Amino acid sequence: MQAQMFGDDRTTIEVGATGEDRAADYLVRQGYKIVERNYRSKLGELDVIARDGRVLVFVEVRSRRSAEFGSALDAVNVHKRRKVTRVAMNYIAYRRPRFDEARFDVVAITGPELVHIKDAWRL
């Protein structure tokens, strides 16, 4: 298990940062181009902004040491999706990126398992 690989003394922030690094590496291997990581605004944060061809992709990354309290995918509920969407709208208004389409992907990492949900929802 990943928690055993790194030891159980990692903080939640460290688990999250490791998960984001792993997710970004995975996305690059899938052909995505990383545009920005950890975009912050007063509304919240976007973990990864990437391009999949001409599509602008906002990637929500969730990481958990284990499934003891539910999988990482379970953490991307309707409330989280709404918040990420609001931050994405702020990003678009502020950065003014050119894009044909925009979508949201989720990369959920629970222990050693990585699950990628492409096109989890749209603007």
Buried (B, 14 or more C-beta within 10 A) or exposed (E): EBBEEEEEEBEEEEBBBBBBEBBBEBBEEEEBEBBEBEBEEEBBEBBBBBBBEEBBBBBBBBBBBBEEEEBBBEBBEEEBBEBBBEBBEBBBEEEEEEEEEBBBBBBBBBBEBBEBBEEBBEE
